[in-house]
Amino acid sequence: MEITASEDRDVVIVGGGICGLATALALHRKGIRSLVLERSGDFRIEGAGIGILTNGWRALDQLGVGSKLRQTSIRLHGVRDIWLESGKQRQSPLSRGESRFLKRSDLIKTLADEIPPATIRFGCHIRSVEMDTLTSYPILQLHDGSTLRAKVLIGCDGAHSVVAEFLELKPKKIFATNAVRGFTYCPNGHGYASEFVRMRTRQALLGRIPVNDKLVGWFLVQQAGYPHADTEIAKDPELIRQQTLKRIMGCPAEMIELVKNCDLSSLSLTHLRYRAPWDILQGRFREGTITVAGDAMHVMGPFLGQGGSAGIEDAIVLARCLAPKLKEYDSVVSGKEMMVQKVLAEALDEYLKERRMRLFWLSTQTYLTGSLLDTSSLLAKLIILVLMAVLFRDPTWHTKYDCGNL
Ligand SMILES: Cc1cc2nc3c(=O)[nH]c(=O)nc-3n(C[C@H](O)[C@H](O)[C@H](O)COP(=O)(O)OP(=O)(O)OC[C@H]3O[C@@H](n4cnc5c(N)ncnc54)[C@H](O)[C@@H]3O)c2cc1C
């Protein structure tokens, strides 16, 4: 669809990833129309699979897509940790709660299918965001030179967010580790139990998780090589596979086979970025009627498998806070614009107030877990372990969170 030179919209969402689509769907369920602007020509699906834990399922149920998604993946019943150097193993049942590993494409497609057609505009790359000095509403500058005015702007544009840049959020940081992710399809069935297996060495974490009887997701979190070399490798799936096979030499043969036989198109190599917990605590996540959600606000390492679910929670809370106010002032007369802006800004503050501490603790736990992998100093490892034991006596606390009804 062509964009006119200048256009006005009520709610504009930048980014059609998990969080942008979940936000559009949450608003739609509340009777609010929005426009999602996605820079890619189609849905951008990177990273093969995504783990969704109990809190994420609660949020997906609120969006009305939980039961459809449950049909795409098996329920996981346990976690097995294996320390490859010592051969030690620990099994923990997942008797309470719900954990599944989904194909990202299933999640994205299911969310998108529930949103009214024409909500998503592909090929719309937002170059920058400004505040209209006359109206104090946001103006988006697109790469094709056109502009778009919004009453509310929600930046769901991921780790390199232009909306976060407008809000002058502190730059995100990078862990010294990177992650390779992929799928392997086993036509005759993989025969694995419905468990999440994590194999640990001193410098790496290797894992596999079944999606269904024939599809297995796997990952390798490892000390990054030279960033430049990583960037070159990331563009070539065959190089990613070769590099991964080199890195897992000596690991169990079944893992080597999984990597050898992987679906090349599913492979990705990603640097692990995060917004520091203290920046989450202090960040100014709103200006006027502009805010952020998902990775744009709180990109975190994948160590708890919560980044995506946290973005879906954001969507529920944001829609719950915003929708009643938008409805109330739907047919506003021009003289009351300032009052409308004040009320919408208050709704966004309510959203941020509800989310901030949840995101602070999530990012603190992921930061500490990531730092444990990053550091080779025994003293630093000891300090981190003590901190984690004190702060997170129940390490699975984050799965018990309930973001509430939509
Ligand atoms: C290795 C790894 C493993 C992970 N595992 C899990 C897991 O198991 N469970 C879990 O819950 N989370 C996991 N995560 C985190 C999860 O992937 C992210 O939190 C989630 O994908 C973020 O979604 P998002 O929509 O906020 O951002 P993104 O997925 O980055 O989407 C942003 C979208 O915005 C678009 N965009 C960006 N800039 C612009 C622009 N200027 N104009 C227009 N469009 C733009 C992009 O094209 C993209 O489509 C993992 C992350 C990594 C790196």
The ligand as a Gaussian input file, in Angstrom:
#p B3LYP/6-31G(d) Opt

LIG

0 1
 C       19.666000     -16.222000      21.201000
 C       18.335000     -15.731000      21.675000
 C       17.417000     -16.634000      22.215000
 C       16.201000     -16.181000      22.706000
 N       15.328000     -17.072000      23.259000
 C       14.165000     -16.635000      23.767000
 C       13.240000     -17.555000      24.354000
 O       13.474000     -18.760000      24.387000
 N       12.078000     -17.064000      24.872000
 C       11.781000     -15.734000      24.837000
 O       10.705000     -15.336000      25.318000
 N       12.629000     -14.839000      24.279000
 C       13.804000     -15.259000      23.745000
 N       14.653000     -14.372000      23.165000
 C       14.281000     -12.937000      23.144000
 C       13.288000     -12.663000      22.035000
 O       13.752000     -13.203000      20.819000
 C       13.100000     -11.166000      21.881000
 O       12.848000     -10.614000      23.150000
 C       11.920000     -10.848000      20.970000
 O       12.090000     -11.410000      19.705000
 C       11.806000      -9.330000      20.854000
 O       10.677000      -9.030000      20.077000
 P       10.407000      -7.521000      19.655000
 O        9.174000      -7.564000      18.836000
 O       10.460000      -6.640000      20.837000
 O       11.677000      -7.109000      18.756000
 P       12.156000      -7.714000      17.361000
 O       11.866000      -9.170000      17.272000
 O       13.570000      -7.274000      17.182000
 O       11.239000      -6.986000      16.297000
 C       11.451000      -5.657000      15.949000
 C       10.814000      -5.431000      14.584000
 O       10.911000      -4.050000      14.285000
 C       11.338000      -3.883000      12.956000
 N       12.040000      -2.606000      12.899000
 C       13.196000      -2.277000      13.495000
 N       13.534000      -1.004000      13.234000
 C       12.550000      -0.513000      12.447000
 C       12.335000       0.756000      11.833000
 N       13.208000       1.769000      11.994000
 N       11.222000       0.933000      11.077000
 C       10.330000      -0.088000      10.915000
 N       10.492000      -1.306000      11.466000
 C       11.592000      -1.528000      12.229000
 C       12.253000      -5.083000      12.694000
 O       12.362000      -5.357000      11.315000
 C       11.541000      -6.185000      13.465000
 O       10.598000      -6.866000      12.690000
 C       15.875000     -14.800000      22.648000
 C       16.778000     -13.898000      22.074000
 C       17.992000     -14.356000      21.600000
 C       18.954000     -13.369000      21.006000

